[in-house]
Amino acid sequence: MSKADDVITWAQTELGKPYIFADEGPNSFDCSGLMQFIFAKVGITLPRTAAQQQAALPRVETPRPGDLVFWGEPAHHVALYIGNGKIIQAPHKGAVVSVADVWGTPAGYGRVSGVGSAAAVGVGALTGAASTVSGWVSGLLGSARNAVLEWTVAGLGVALLGYGVYRIVKPQLAEGWRQTTKEVMPL
């Protein structure tokens, strides 16, 4: 499991807690306090406010799970992108930490160094496929997403390993078959 998965898991444990302006947890949060709190759970320090978090992170065009989503320039709101067009946020007074669709027109996305992607796998060719699977699975299964993703990636790994063995052994099998055929049916 990646740090992005861990951050998302920590954010999910905070669902339902109330929004209180300038609160940093653990019983209530404002938007940037929630981000600071959940990233600290995986050993990553973020600045305190949404504007400071926005200024501290490199911008990215396309978000990955684990990235931050900012509204305003400088930012007045921040949320955690969890994939499939969804975020976890502490939205406003009177609301609770919740999952929502990315709304309005975000000012941009920031990538937290050291988090990686929730769909990160060891084989580069599988990264895009794993991201697609991650988004599809998260939409269908919610919290079971991580287990399904791990089994999918493990299955793809076993398939790639089997294919590699086949490619190594195939020439030897073909040569053995040619030798057998010459002995049984000489030319």
N, C-alpha and C positions, 0 to 999 in steps of 0.2 A: 504494500500500500504506500502511496506517495504522500508527501506532506500536504499536497492539495486535498487528497482524500481525508487526511487527518483534520485539516482546517474545516472542511465541509462538515465532517462528523461532529466536531466541537460546536460549530454554528447550529447544527440541528438540535443539539442538547439544550440550547438556549431558547428554542422556539417557545412562544407563549409568555415569555417574561416581559414585563411592562417597559415602555419607553419612558424614560425620565431624562430631561435635558441635563447634560453635563455628567451623567452617571457612567461609570466604568465597570459596573458589575460588582459582585456576581449575581445580585438579585434583580437588577434593572440596568438598562443601558440607554445611551443615545447612540446614534448611528456609528460615529467614529469610535466611541468607547467599546462597542461590540466588536468592531474590527480589531482594535488594539488588544482586547481580551482574548479573542479566539486565536489570533496569531501568536500571542505570548504562550499559549498552551502548547505550541509546537516549537517554541524556542526562538521566535522571530519578534523583534522589537519594532513597533511602528510608532510614528509620532502620534500625538494626542488628537488633533482635530482633522476633519475631512480635508480642509485646505492644506494642512501640513502633510498629510498622507499623499495627497495628489502631487504636491511639489516634490516629494521625496522619491516617487516611483517613476520608472521609465514608462512612457506611454506606449501602448500597443493598439493596433487597428482592430484586430479581431480577438475577442476575449476567449480565454480558456477557463475551465473550472479552476477556482482558486484565485483568479484575478479580481481586482477591485473595480467597481463601476462608480464613476463620479458624475454628479450633476452640479453645474455651475462652474464659473471661472472667475475667481477661485471657488473651489468646491464648497457647497453648503450642505451636501448630502453624499453619503458613500454607502455602498452595499457590496456584498460578496457574490460574485458570479458563480453559479453552481452548475451551469450547463443547460442546454436545451432552452435557452431564452429565459431562464429563471434566476432569481436572486434570493438571498436571505438578507433581510434588513430589519433595522429598528426604525420604523418609518416616521412617526410623529407623536406628539402628545395625545394621549388617549388610546393609542394603539399598542400592540405587542409585537415582539420579534416574530417575523412571519416569512413565509415563502411567497413570492410574487413574481409576476412577469416583469421583465425589464420594461419600464414605462417611460413615456415622454421621449425626450431626446437627450441622452447622456452627453456630458461634455467630453467623455473619453473613458478609457480603461487604463489601469495601471497594473503592471506585473511585479509581484513581490519576489525579490531575489531569493533563491533557495527553495521556492515552493514547488517548482516543476508543474507538471500537468497531472490531473487526475487520471488521464488516460496514458500516462507515460509507460512505455514498455522497453525492454532491452533491445529489441530488434527494430531498427529504424523504419523499415518498410511497413511494420504493423502499426505505427503510431497513428496514422490517419484513420485506419480501420478501427483501432481501439477507441479513438475519440468518437467516431460515429456510433459504435456499439455503446459507449458510455452514455451518450446523449439519449439514444433510443431506450436503453435499459433503464436509465434514471427516470424517464417519463413513465415507463410501465410499472416499475417495481419500487421506486422510492428508495427506502433504506436498504433494500436487498441488492441494490445496484452493485456495491463493491464485491460481494460474493460472486454474483453472476459474471461480472467483468473479470475477476481473477480466474474463474473456471474457463471463460472464453479465451483469455490470453494463454492460459496453460494448455488448452486444447490446440490452439494455433501453434504453440511452441512444439508440442508433441508431433503435430502434423509436419512441421518444417524439419524436425529431426528425422522423422521417418522418411521423408522425401530425400533428405541428404544421404541417408544410409542406402536407399534405393539407387540413387545416382552413383554411389561408389561401388555397389555390389553388382549392378546391372551389367557392366562390361565383362566382369568375370563370369557371370552366369551365361551370357551370350557366347563367350569363348568356349566354356565347358560344353555347351549345347552343340557348337560347331564340331568340336573334337569327337563327341559322342556320335554325331551324325556321320562323320567320316569313317568311324570304326564300324558302324552298322551298315552303312551304304557307301562303300568305296566308289570313287569316281572312275 
